[in-house]
């Protein structure tokens, strides 16, 4: 099932994983700020895969991603069935 899930979601070879709906209290923005520091100061690009449903912070998260040129590093999968989560 692992390869099927990788293929289904077109996952990168290496990535960080953040399974959380986009509510403000989940702190997606702080994670993204850390990614900006890594990218600008240390020239390190980390791919991130986010799962979870879009909620009230989703638009501000997407805006931050676009404003900070992170879109090539971020993949939103949305809701992922529980049985597929271990394979991500």
N, CA, C and O atoms as a CHARMM CRD file, in Angstrom:
* protein
*
  352
    1    1 UNK  N      0.82000  -1.19300   0.00000 PROA 1      0.00000
    2    1 UNK  CA     0.00000   0.00000   0.00000 PROA 1      0.00000
    3    1 UNK  C      0.86900   1.26400   0.00000 PROA 1      0.00000
    4    1 UNK  O      0.43200   2.31500  -0.46800 PROA 1      0.00000
    5    2 UNK  N      2.08400   1.16600   0.51700 PROA 2      0.00000
    6    2 UNK  CA     2.94200   2.35400   0.59500 PROA 2      0.00000
    7    2 UNK  C      3.12900   3.01900  -0.76000 PROA 2      0.00000
    8    2 UNK  O      2.92300   4.22500  -0.89100 PROA 2      0.00000
    9    3 UNK  N      3.51400   2.25300  -1.75800 PROA 3      0.00000
   10    3 UNK  CA     3.76500   2.83700  -3.07700 PROA 3      0.00000
   11    3 UNK  C      2.47600   3.38100  -3.69300 PROA 3      0.00000
   12    3 UNK  O      2.50300   4.39000  -4.39700 PROA 3      0.00000
   13    4 UNK  N      1.36800   2.72700  -3.43500 PROA 4      0.00000
   14    4 UNK  CA     0.08000   3.20000  -3.95600 PROA 4      0.00000
   15    4 UNK  C     -0.24300   4.57700  -3.38200 PROA 4      0.00000
   16    4 UNK  O     -0.71700   5.45100  -4.10800 PROA 4      0.00000
   17    5 UNK  N      0.00700   4.77900  -2.09200 PROA 5      0.00000
   18    5 UNK  CA    -0.26600   6.06700  -1.44200 PROA 5      0.00000
   19    5 UNK  C      0.69700   7.13400  -1.96600 PROA 5      0.00000
   20    5 UNK  O      0.28400   8.26100  -2.24000 PROA 5      0.00000
   21    6 UNK  N      1.97300   6.78500  -2.10600 PROA 6      0.00000
   22    6 UNK  CA     2.96700   7.71800  -2.64900 PROA 6      0.00000
   23    6 UNK  C      2.55800   8.15800  -4.04600 PROA 6      0.00000
   24    6 UNK  O      2.60700   9.34500  -4.36900 PROA 6      0.00000
   25    7 UNK  N      2.15800   7.20700  -4.86500 PROA 7      0.00000
   26    7 UNK  CA     1.73100   7.52600  -6.23000 PROA 7      0.00000
   27    7 UNK  C      0.44200   8.34000  -6.24900 PROA 7      0.00000
   28    7 UNK  O      0.31600   9.30200  -7.00700 PROA 7      0.00000
   29    8 UNK  N     -0.51100   7.94800  -5.41100 PROA 8      0.00000
   30    8 UNK  CA    -1.80300   8.62100  -5.37200 PROA 8      0.00000
   31    8 UNK  C     -1.63900  10.11100  -5.07200 PROA 8      0.00000
   32    8 UNK  O     -2.27700  10.94900  -5.70900 PROA 8      0.00000
   33    9 UNK  N     -0.78500  10.43700  -4.10500 PROA 9      0.00000
   34    9 UNK  CA    -0.62900  11.81900  -3.67500 PROA 9      0.00000
   35    9 UNK  C      0.58300  12.51600  -4.30400 PROA 9      0.00000
   36    9 UNK  O      0.85700  13.68200  -4.01800 PROA 9      0.00000
   37   10 UNK  N      1.29300  11.79700  -5.14900 PROA 10     0.00000
   38   10 UNK  CA     2.48000  12.34400  -5.82900 PROA 10     0.00000
   39   10 UNK  C      3.42000  12.99900  -4.81800 PROA 10     0.00000
   40   10 UNK  O      3.77300  14.17300  -4.93800 PROA 10     0.00000
   41   11 UNK  N      3.81500  12.20800  -3.82200 PROA 11     0.00000
   42   11 UNK  CA     4.65600  12.70400  -2.74400 PROA 11     0.00000
   43   11 UNK  C      6.10900  12.82900  -3.18700 PROA 11     0.00000
   44   11 UNK  O      6.58800  12.02100  -3.98400 PROA 11     0.00000
   45   12 UNK  N      6.81700  13.84700  -2.66900 PROA 12     0.00000
   46   12 UNK  CA     8.24300  13.95700  -2.96600 PROA 12     0.00000
   47   12 UNK  C      9.01800  12.84000  -2.26200 PROA 12     0.00000
   48   12 UNK  O      8.48500  12.17200  -1.37600 PROA 12     0.00000
   49   13 UNK  N     10.25900  12.64400  -2.65500 PROA 13     0.00000
   50   13 UNK  CA    11.07800  11.58400  -2.04400 PROA 13     0.00000
   51   13 UNK  C     11.31200  11.81700  -0.55400 PROA 13     0.00000
   52   13 UNK  O     11.25700  10.88000   0.24300 PROA 13     0.00000
   53   14 UNK  N     11.57200  13.06000  -0.18600 PROA 14     0.00000
   54   14 UNK  CA    11.79900  13.40200   1.21700 PROA 14     0.00000
   55   14 UNK  C     10.93600  14.61500   1.56300 PROA 14     0.00000
   56   14 UNK  O     10.79900  15.53600   0.75800 PROA 14     0.00000
   57   15 UNK  N     10.35500  14.60900   2.76600 PROA 15     0.00000
   58   15 UNK  CA     9.49200  15.72200   3.16600 PROA 15     0.00000
   59   15 UNK  C      9.20500  15.67500   4.64900 PROA 15     0.00000
   60   15 UNK  O      9.26900  14.62200   5.28400 PROA 15     0.00000
   61   16 UNK  N      8.88700  16.83900   5.18600 PROA 16     0.00000
   62   16 UNK  CA     8.33400  16.92500   6.51700 PROA 16     0.00000
   63   16 UNK  C      6.82800  16.72400   6.41300 PROA 16     0.00000
   64   16 UNK  O      6.24300  16.93100   5.35000 PROA 16     0.00000
   65   17 UNK  N      6.21000  16.32600   7.49700 PROA 17     0.00000
   66   17 UNK  CA     4.78800  16.00600   7.46200 PROA 17     0.00000
   67   17 UNK  C      4.08800  16.72800   8.60200 PROA 17     0.00000
   68   17 UNK  O      4.49400  16.61500   9.75800 PROA 17     0.00000
   69   18 UNK  N      3.02800  17.47500   8.27300 PROA 18     0.00000
   70   18 UNK  CA     2.26900  18.22000   9.26900 PROA 18     0.00000
   71   18 UNK  C      0.79100  17.88800   9.11000 PROA 18     0.00000
   72   18 UNK  O      0.11000  18.48600   8.27700 PROA 18     0.00000
   73   19 UNK  N      0.28500  16.93400   9.90600 PROA 19     0.00000
   74   19 UNK  CA    -1.12000  16.53100   9.80400 PROA 19     0.00000
   75   19 UNK  C     -2.00900  17.36700  10.72300 PROA 19     0.00000
   76   19 UNK  O     -2.16200  17.05000  11.90300 PROA 19     0.00000
   77   20 UNK  N     -2.59000  18.42800  10.18500 PROA 20     0.00000
   78   20 UNK  CA    -3.44700  19.28000  11.01100 PROA 20     0.00000
   79   20 UNK  C     -4.37200  20.10400  10.11900 PROA 20     0.00000
   80   20 UNK  O     -3.95400  20.62100   9.08300 PROA 20     0.00000
   81   21 UNK  N     -5.62100  20.21900  10.53000 PROA 21     0.00000
   82   21 UNK  CA    -6.53500  21.13300   9.84400 PROA 21     0.00000
   83   21 UNK  C     -5.97400  22.55100   9.96100 PROA 21     0.00000
   84   21 UNK  O     -5.21300  22.84200  10.88400 PROA 21     0.00000
   85   22 UNK  N     -6.33800  23.41200   9.05200 PROA 22     0.00000
   86   22 UNK  CA    -5.78100  24.76100   9.04600 PROA 22     0.00000
   87   22 UNK  C     -6.56400  25.71300   9.96100 PROA 22     0.00000
   88   22 UNK  O     -7.18100  26.67800   9.51100 PROA 22     0.00000
   89   23 UNK  N     -6.51500  25.40500  11.24700 PROA 23     0.00000
   90   23 UNK  CA    -7.02800  26.30500  12.26900 PROA 23     0.00000
   91   23 UNK  C     -5.86400  27.16800  12.73700 PROA 23     0.00000
   92   23 UNK  O     -4.71200  26.74000  12.66700 PROA 23     0.00000
   93   24 UNK  N     -6.14500  28.36300  13.20800 PROA 24     0.00000
   94   24 UNK  CA    -5.08400  29.27000  13.66700 PROA 24     0.00000
   95   24 UNK  C     -4.21400  28.64400  14.75300 PROA 24     0.00000
   96   24 UNK  O     -2.99500  28.81500  14.73700 PROA 24     0.00000
   97   25 UNK  N     -4.81400  27.93100  15.68500 PROA 25     0.00000
   98   25 UNK  CA    -4.05900  27.39100  16.82200 PROA 25     0.00000
   99   25 UNK  C     -3.10900  26.25100  16.44700 PROA 25     0.00000
  100   25 UNK  O     -2.34700  25.79300  17.29900 PROA 25     0.00000
  101   26 UNK  N     -3.13400  25.79300  15.22200 PROA 26     0.00000
  102   26 UNK  CA    -2.22500  24.72300  14.80000 PROA 26     0.00000
  103   26 UNK  C     -0.85900  25.25800  14.37200 PROA 26     0.00000
  104   26 UNK  O      0.07200  24.48100  14.16200 PROA 26     0.00000
  105   27 UNK  N     -0.73300  26.57700  14.24200 PROA 27     0.00000
  106   27 UNK  CA     0.54900  27.24700  14.01600 PROA 27     0.00000
  107   27 UNK  C      1.26400  26.89200  12.72500 PROA 27     0.00000
  108   27 UNK  O      2.48900  26.77300  12.70900 PROA 27     0.00000
  109   28 UNK  N      0.53000  26.72200  11.65900 PROA 28     0.00000
  110   28 UNK  CA     1.15500  26.51200  10.34600 PROA 28     0.00000
  111   28 UNK  C      2.10200  27.66700  10.00400 PROA 28     0.00000
  112   28 UNK  O      3.17800  27.45600   9.44500 PROA 28     0.00000
  113   29 UNK  N      1.68500  28.88700  10.34600 PROA 29     0.00000
  114   29 UNK  CA     2.48300  30.07100   9.99800 PROA 29     0.00000
  115   29 UNK  C      3.85500  30.01300  10.67100 PROA 29     0.00000
  116   29 UNK  O      4.85700  30.35100  10.04100 PROA 29     0.00000
  117   30 UNK  N      3.92000  29.59400  11.92900 PROA 30     0.00000
  118   30 UNK  CA     5.22400  29.50000  12.59600 PROA 30     0.00000
  119   30 UNK  C      6.13000  28.47700  11.91500 PROA 30     0.00000
  120   30 UNK  O      7.33300  28.70000  11.78100 PROA 30     0.00000
  121   31 UNK  N      5.56500  27.38300  11.49600 PROA 31     0.00000
  122   31 UNK  CA     6.34600  26.39200  10.75100 PROA 31     0.00000
  123   31 UNK  C      6.84800  27.00300   9.44500 PROA 31     0.00000
  124   31 UNK  O      8.00800  26.82000   9.07600 PROA 31     0.00000
  125   32 UNK  N      5.99300  27.71300   8.76300 PROA 32     0.00000
  126   32 UNK  CA     6.37300  28.33700   7.49800 PROA 32     0.00000
  127   32 UNK  C      7.43000  29.41900   7.70800 PROA 32     0.00000
  128   32 UNK  O      8.32200  29.57900   6.87500 PROA 32     0.00000
  129   33 UNK  N      7.34100  30.16000   8.80800 PROA 33     0.00000
  130   33 UNK  CA     8.37500  31.15800   9.11900 PROA 33     0.00000
  131   33 UNK  C      9.73000  30.47800   9.30800 PROA 33     0.00000
  132   33 UNK  O     10.75200  30.99200   8.85400 PROA 33     0.00000
  133   34 UNK  N      9.74000  29.34200   9.96500 PROA 34     0.00000
  134   34 UNK  CA    10.99000  28.59000  10.13900 PROA 34     0.00000
  135   34 UNK  C     11.53500  28.14000   8.78800 PROA 34     0.00000
  136   34 UNK  O     12.74700  28.14700   8.57300 PROA 34     0.00000
  137   35 UNK  N     10.65400  27.75100   7.88500 PROA 35     0.00000
  138   35 UNK  CA    11.08600  27.34600   6.54900 PROA 35     0.00000
  139   35 UNK  C     11.71500  28.51300   5.79600 PROA 35     0.00000
  140   35 UNK  O     12.68500  28.33200   5.06100 PROA 35     0.00000
  141   36 UNK  N     11.16300  29.70600   5.98000 PROA 36     0.00000
  142   36 UNK  CA    11.72000  30.90500   5.34300 PROA 36     0.00000
  143   36 UNK  C     13.13300  31.16400   5.87100 PROA 36     0.00000
  144   36 UNK  O     14.03900  31.46000   5.09200 PROA 36     0.00000
  145   37 UNK  N     13.32400  31.05500   7.17900 PROA 37     0.00000
  146   37 UNK  CA    14.65500  31.24600   7.77100 PROA 37     0.00000
  147   37 UNK  C     15.63900  30.22300   7.22200 PROA 37     0.00000
  148   37 UNK  O     16.75500  30.57400   6.84000 PROA 37     0.00000
  149   38 UNK  N     15.23100  28.96800   7.18100 PROA 38     0.00000
  150   38 UNK  CA    16.11100  27.92500   6.64200 PROA 38     0.00000
  151   38 UNK  C     16.49100  28.21100   5.19300 PROA 38     0.00000
  152   38 UNK  O     17.63800  28.02200   4.78800 PROA 38     0.00000
  153   39 UNK  N     15.52600  28.66000   4.43500 PROA 39     0.00000
  154   39 UNK  CA    15.75200  28.91000   3.01600 PROA 39     0.00000
  155   39 UNK  C     16.66300  30.11800   2.79400 PROA 39     0.00000
  156   39 UNK  O     17.59100  30.05900   1.98700 PROA 39     0.00000
  157   40 UNK  N     16.39700  31.21000   3.50800 PROA 40     0.00000
  158   40 UNK  CA    17.14700  32.44800   3.28700 PROA 40     0.00000
  159   40 UNK  C     18.51300  32.45100   3.96800 PROA 40     0.00000
  160   40 UNK  O     19.50200  32.86900   3.36600 PROA 40     0.00000
  161   41 UNK  N     18.57500  31.99900   5.18800 PROA 41     0.00000
  162   41 UNK  CA    19.81000  32.09000   5.97000 PROA 41     0.00000
  163   41 UNK  C     20.75300  30.91600   5.72600 PROA 41     0.00000
  164   41 UNK  O     21.97100  31.08900   5.68800 PROA 41     0.00000
  165   42 UNK  N     20.18800  29.72600   5.56300 PROA 42     0.00000
  166   42 UNK  CA    21.01400  28.52700   5.46700 PROA 42     0.00000
  167   42 UNK  C     20.95100  27.83800   4.10500 PROA 42     0.00000
  168   42 UNK  O     21.60400  26.81700   3.88600 PROA 42     0.00000
  169   43 UNK  N     20.16000  28.40400   3.19400 PROA 43     0.00000
  170   43 UNK  CA    19.97500  27.85700   1.84700 PROA 43     0.00000
  171   43 UNK  C     19.56700  26.37100   1.91900 PROA 43     0.00000
  172   43 UNK  O     20.11500  25.52100   1.21700 PROA 43     0.00000
  173   44 UNK  N     18.60100  26.10000   2.77800 PROA 44     0.00000
  174   44 UNK  CA    18.06900  24.75100   2.94900 PROA 44     0.00000
  175   44 UNK  C     16.59400  24.78400   2.57300 PROA 44     0.00000
  176   44 UNK  O     15.82300  25.56600   3.13000 PROA 44     0.00000
  177   45 UNK  N     16.20900  23.94900   1.64600 PROA 45     0.00000
  178   45 UNK  CA    14.80300  23.84300   1.25000 PROA 45     0.00000
  179   45 UNK  C     14.25900  22.50600   1.72400 PROA 45     0.00000
  180   45 UNK  O     14.79200  21.44700   1.39100 PROA 45     0.00000
  181   46 UNK  N     13.20700  22.57100   2.49300 PROA 46     0.00000
  182   46 UNK  CA    12.54500  21.37100   2.99100 PROA 46     0.00000
  183   46 UNK  C     11.15500  21.31300   2.35900 PROA 46     0.00000
  184   46 UNK  O     10.40100  22.28400   2.40800 PROA 46     0.00000
  185   47 UNK  N     10.82900  20.17800   1.77400 PROA 47     0.00000
  186   47 UNK  CA     9.47600  19.96300   1.27000 PROA 47     0.00000
  187   47 UNK  C      8.58000  19.61700   2.45300 PROA 47     0.00000
  188   47 UNK  O      8.97500  18.85700   3.33700 PROA 47     0.00000
  189   48 UNK  N      7.37300  20.17800   2.46600 PROA 48     0.00000
  190   48 UNK  CA     6.40600  19.87800   3.51100 PROA 48     0.00000
  191   48 UNK  C      5.11800  19.38300   2.88300 PROA 48     0.00000
  192   48 UNK  O      4.66300  19.89300   1.85900 PROA 48     0.00000
  193   49 UNK  N      4.54400  18.37900   3.52200 PROA 49     0.00000
  194   49 UNK  CA     3.24800  17.85000   3.12200 PROA 49     0.00000
  195   49 UNK  C      2.27300  18.12200   4.26900 PROA 49     0.00000
  196   49 UNK  O      2.48600  17.69400   5.40300 PROA 49     0.00000
  197   50 UNK  N      1.20400  18.84100   3.94600 PROA 50     0.00000
  198   50 UNK  CA     0.15800  19.14700   4.91900 PROA 50     0.00000
  199   50 UNK  C     -1.07500  18.31500   4.60200 PROA 50     0.00000
  200   50 UNK  O     -1.48500  18.20200   3.44700 PROA 50     0.00000
  201   51 UNK  N     -1.65900  17.73500   5.64200 PROA 51     0.00000
  202   51 UNK  CA    -2.95300  17.08300   5.49600 PROA 51     0.00000
  203   51 UNK  C     -3.94100  17.79400   6.40700 PROA 51     0.00000
  204   51 UNK  O     -3.55000  18.55800   7.28900 PROA 51     0.00000
  205   52 UNK  N     -5.19300  17.54000   6.19000 PROA 52     0.00000
  206   52 UNK  CA    -6.23700  18.13900   7.01600 PROA 52     0.00000
  207   52 UNK  C     -7.12800  19.04300   6.18600 PROA 52     0.00000
  208   52 UNK  O     -6.75500  19.50500   5.10700 PROA 52     0.00000
  209   53 UNK  N     -8.28800  19.27600   6.70800 PROA 53     0.00000
  210   53 UNK  CA    -9.28200  20.09300   6.01900 PROA 53     0.00000
  211   53 UNK  C     -8.95700  21.57500   6.13600 PROA 53     0.00000
  212   53 UNK  O     -8.33100  22.01700   7.10000 PROA 53     0.00000
  213   54 UNK  N     -9.39400  22.33300   5.13700 PROA 54     0.00000
  214   54 UNK  CA    -9.21500  23.78700   5.13900 PROA 54     0.00000
  215   54 UNK  C    -10.20700  24.42300   6.11400 PROA 54     0.00000
  216   54 UNK  O    -11.40600  24.15200   6.06700 PROA 54     0.00000
  217   55 UNK  N     -9.68100  25.27400   6.99500 PROA 55     0.00000
  218   55 UNK  CA   -10.51600  25.99600   7.95200 PROA 55     0.00000
  219   55 UNK  C    -10.15000  27.47700   7.91100 PROA 55     0.00000
  220   55 UNK  O     -9.60400  27.95200   6.91500 PROA 55     0.00000
  221   56 UNK  N    -10.44700  28.21200   8.99200 PROA 56     0.00000
  222   56 UNK  CA   -10.37100  29.67200   8.93900 PROA 56     0.00000
  223   56 UNK  C     -8.99500  30.24800   8.63800 PROA 56     0.00000
  224   56 UNK  O     -8.91100  31.36900   8.13800 PROA 56     0.00000
  225   57 UNK  N     -7.92000  29.53500   8.91900 PROA 57     0.00000
  226   57 UNK  CA    -6.57000  30.07300   8.67100 PROA 57     0.00000
  227   57 UNK  C     -6.04100  29.71000   7.27900 PROA 57     0.00000
  228   57 UNK  O     -4.94700  30.13300   6.90700 PROA 57     0.00000
  229   58 UNK  N     -6.78800  28.95000   6.52900 PROA 58     0.00000
  230   58 UNK  CA    -6.28300  28.42100   5.25200 PROA 58     0.00000
  231   58 UNK  C     -5.85200  29.51700   4.27900 PROA 58     0.00000
  232   58 UNK  O     -4.77900  29.42500   3.68200 PROA 58     0.00000
  233   59 UNK  N     -6.65500  30.52300   4.12000 PROA 59     0.00000
  234   59 UNK  CA    -6.31500  31.58400   3.15700 PROA 59     0.00000
  235   59 UNK  C     -5.08100  32.36600   3.58700 PROA 59     0.00000
  236   59 UNK  O     -4.24900  32.71100   2.74800 PROA 59     0.00000
  237   60 UNK  N     -4.94900  32.64900   4.87300 PROA 60     0.00000
  238   60 UNK  CA    -3.75800  33.37400   5.34100 PROA 60     0.00000
  239   60 UNK  C     -2.51000  32.50700   5.20600 PROA 60     0.00000
  240   60 UNK  O     -1.42500  33.02700   4.94400 PROA 60     0.00000
  241   61 UNK  N     -2.64600  31.21600   5.37700 PROA 61     0.00000
  242   61 UNK  CA    -1.52900  30.29100   5.18300 PROA 61     0.00000
  243   61 UNK  C     -1.10500  30.29000   3.72000 PROA 61     0.00000
  244   61 UNK  O      0.08300  30.39000   3.41200 PROA 61     0.00000
  245   62 UNK  N     -2.06100  30.17700   2.83600 PROA 62     0.00000
  246   62 UNK  CA    -1.74400  30.18400   1.40000 PROA 62     0.00000
  247   62 UNK  C     -1.12100  31.51200   0.97300 PROA 62     0.00000
  248   62 UNK  O     -0.20600  31.53000   0.15000 PROA 62     0.00000
  249   63 UNK  N     -1.60600  32.61300   1.52100 PROA 63     0.00000
  250   63 UNK  CA    -1.03100  33.92000   1.21100 PROA 63     0.00000
  251   63 UNK  C      0.42400  33.99900   1.67800 PROA 63     0.00000
  252   63 UNK  O      1.29000  34.48600   0.95100 PROA 63     0.00000
  253   64 UNK  N      0.68400  33.52000   2.88900 PROA 64     0.00000
  254   64 UNK  CA     2.05600  33.52200   3.41100 PROA 64     0.00000
  255   64 UNK  C      2.97200  32.69000   2.52100 PROA 64     0.00000
  256   64 UNK  O      4.09700  33.09400   2.23000 PROA 64     0.00000
  257   65 UNK  N      2.49600  31.55000   2.09700 PROA 65     0.00000
  258   65 UNK  CA     3.27300  30.67500   1.21300 PROA 65     0.00000
  259   65 UNK  C      3.61900  31.40800  -0.08300 PROA 65     0.00000
  260   65 UNK  O      4.76900  31.39000  -0.52200 PROA 65     0.00000
  261   66 UNK  N      2.63700  32.04100  -0.68300 PROA 66     0.00000
  262   66 UNK  CA     2.86100  32.76000  -1.94200 PROA 66     0.00000
  263   66 UNK  C      3.78700  33.96000  -1.75400 PROA 66     0.00000
  264   66 UNK  O      4.68700  34.18100  -2.56300 PROA 66     0.00000
  265   67 UNK  N      3.57000  34.73000  -0.69600 PROA 67     0.00000
  266   67 UNK  CA     4.37700  35.92500  -0.43800 PROA 67     0.00000
  267   67 UNK  C      5.84200  35.59500  -0.16200 PROA 67     0.00000
  268   67 UNK  O      6.72100  36.42200  -0.40300 PROA 67     0.00000
  269   68 UNK  N      6.10400  34.39800   0.33800 PROA 68     0.00000
  270   68 UNK  CA     7.46200  34.01600   0.72000 PROA 68     0.00000
  271   68 UNK  C      8.07700  32.97400  -0.21000 PROA 68     0.00000
  272   68 UNK  O      9.06900  32.32800   0.12800 PROA 68     0.00000
  273   69 UNK  N      7.47200  32.82400  -1.38000 PROA 69     0.00000
  274   69 UNK  CA     8.02300  31.94900  -2.41400 PROA 69     0.00000
  275   69 UNK  C      8.27600  30.51900  -1.91400 PROA 69     0.00000
  276   69 UNK  O      9.33400  29.93900  -2.15600 PROA 69     0.00000
  277   70 UNK  N      7.28400  29.97200  -1.21600 PROA 70     0.00000
  278   70 UNK  CA     7.39800  28.61200  -0.68400 PROA 70     0.00000
  279   70 UNK  C      6.53000  27.60500  -1.43100 PROA 70     0.00000
  280   70 UNK  O      6.53600  26.42100  -1.09600 PROA 70     0.00000
  281   71 UNK  N      5.78900  28.05200  -2.42800 PROA 71     0.00000
  282   71 UNK  CA     4.78800  27.17800  -3.03900 PROA 71     0.00000
  283   71 UNK  C      5.37800  25.90000  -3.64400 PROA 71     0.00000
  284   71 UNK  O      4.70500  24.87000  -3.66800 PROA 71     0.00000
  285   72 UNK  N      6.60600  25.94800  -4.12600 PROA 72     0.00000
  286   72 UNK  CA     7.19500  24.73100  -4.69300 PROA 72     0.00000
  287   72 UNK  C      7.60200  23.72800  -3.61300 PROA 72     0.00000
  288   72 UNK  O      7.89500  22.57100  -3.91500 PROA 72     0.00000
  289   73 UNK  N      7.62000  24.17300  -2.35400 PROA 73     0.00000
  290   73 UNK  CA     8.01700  23.30200  -1.25400 PROA 73     0.00000
  291   73 UNK  C      6.82800  22.73000  -0.48300 PROA 73     0.00000
  292   73 UNK  O      7.00600  21.84400   0.35400 PROA 73     0.00000
  293   74 UNK  N      5.62800  23.22200  -0.75200 PROA 74     0.00000
  294   74 UNK  CA     4.44800  22.85300   0.03700 PROA 74     0.00000
  295   74 UNK  C      3.46600  22.07400  -0.81500 PROA 74     0.00000
  296   74 UNK  O      3.18300  22.43000  -1.95900 PROA 74     0.00000
  297   75 UNK  N      2.95200  21.00200  -0.22800 PROA 75     0.00000
  298   75 UNK  CA     1.91400  20.21800  -0.89500 PROA 75     0.00000
  299   75 UNK  C      0.77000  20.04100   0.10300 PROA 75     0.00000
  300   75 UNK  O      0.95500  19.47200   1.17900 PROA 75     0.00000
  301   76 UNK  N     -0.41500  20.53500  -0.26600 PROA 76     0.00000
  302   76 UNK  CA    -1.62300  20.34200   0.53500 PROA 76     0.00000
  303   76 UNK  C     -2.36200  19.12300   0.00000 PROA 76     0.00000
  304   76 UNK  O     -2.71300  19.07600  -1.17900 PROA 76     0.00000
  305   77 UNK  N     -2.59800  18.14600   0.85500 PROA 77     0.00000
  306   77 UNK  CA    -3.34300  16.95100   0.42600 PROA 77     0.00000
  307   77 UNK  C     -4.81100  17.03300   0.81900 PROA 77     0.00000
  308   77 UNK  O     -5.63100  16.28300   0.28900 PROA 77     0.00000
  309   78 UNK  N     -5.15600  17.93000   1.73800 PROA 78     0.00000
  310   78 UNK  CA    -6.52200  17.96500   2.23200 PROA 78     0.00000
  311   78 UNK  C     -6.77100  16.77700   3.15400 PROA 78     0.00000
  312   78 UNK  O     -5.85200  16.26600   3.79400 PROA 78     0.00000
  313   79 UNK  N     -8.01600  16.35100   3.21000 PROA 79     0.00000
  314   79 UNK  CA    -8.35800  15.20800   4.05900 PROA 79     0.00000
  315   79 UNK  C     -7.74800  13.93800   3.48700 PROA 79     0.00000
  316   79 UNK  O     -7.84700  13.67600   2.28800 PROA 79     0.00000
  317   80 UNK  N     -7.11900  13.15300   4.34900 PROA 80     0.00000
  318   80 UNK  CA    -6.55000  11.85600   3.96600 PROA 80     0.00000
  319   80 UNK  C     -7.21400  10.79700   4.85100 PROA 80     0.00000
  320   80 UNK  O     -7.24200  10.94800   6.07200 PROA 80     0.00000
  321   81 UNK  N     -7.74500   9.73500   4.25600 PROA 81     0.00000
  322   81 UNK  CA    -8.37500   8.68800   5.06500 PROA 81     0.00000
  323   81 UNK  C     -7.40200   8.12000   6.10800 PROA 81     0.00000
  324   81 UNK  O     -6.20900   7.96800   5.84300 PROA 81     0.00000
  325   82 UNK  N     -7.92300   7.81600   7.27200 PROA 82     0.00000
  326   82 UNK  CA    -7.11800   7.32900   8.40000 PROA 82     0.00000
  327   82 UNK  C     -6.25000   6.12300   8.02400 PROA 82     0.00000
  328   82 UNK  O     -5.11500   6.00900   8.48700 PROA 82     0.00000
  329   83 UNK  N     -6.76700   5.24200   7.20500 PROA 83     0.00000
  330   83 UNK  CA    -5.99300   4.03300   6.86200 PROA 83     0.00000
  331   83 UNK  C     -4.78100   4.34000   5.96700 PROA 83     0.00000
  332   83 UNK  O     -3.87400   3.51500   5.86100 PROA 83     0.00000
  333   84 UNK  N     -4.75600   5.50200   5.33200 PROA 84     0.00000
  334   84 UNK  CA    -3.60900   5.87500   4.49500 PROA 84     0.00000
  335   84 UNK  C     -2.55300   6.66500   5.25500 PROA 84     0.00000
  336   84 UNK  O     -1.40700   6.75200   4.81400 PROA 84     0.00000
  337   85 UNK  N     -2.92600   7.23900   6.39100 PROA 85     0.00000
  338   85 UNK  CA    -2.01600   8.10000   7.14800 PROA 85     0.00000
  339   85 UNK  C     -0.67700   7.43200   7.49700 PROA 85     0.00000
  340   85 UNK  O      0.36000   8.07400   7.32900 PROA 85     0.00000
  341   86 UNK  N     -0.64500   6.19600   7.96700 PROA 86     0.00000
  342   86 UNK  CA     0.64600   5.59400   8.31500 PROA 86     0.00000
  343   86 UNK  C      1.62100   5.49700   7.13300 PROA 86     0.00000
  344   86 UNK  O      2.83400   5.42800   7.33600 PROA 86     0.00000
  345   87 UNK  N      1.10400   5.49200   5.92500 PROA 87     0.00000
  346   87 UNK  CA     1.94800   5.33000   4.74000 PROA 87     0.00000
  347   87 UNK  C      2.49200   6.66100   4.23100 PROA 87     0.00000
  348   87 UNK  O      3.35600   6.69100   3.35400 PROA 87     0.00000
  349   88 UNK  N      1.99100   7.74600   4.77800 PROA 88     0.00000
  350   88 UNK  CA     2.51600   9.05900   4.41900 PROA 88     0.00000
  351   88 UNK  C      3.64400   9.37600   5.35000 PROA 88     0.00000
  352   88 UNK  O      4.25200  10.44100   5.24400 PROA 88     0.00000
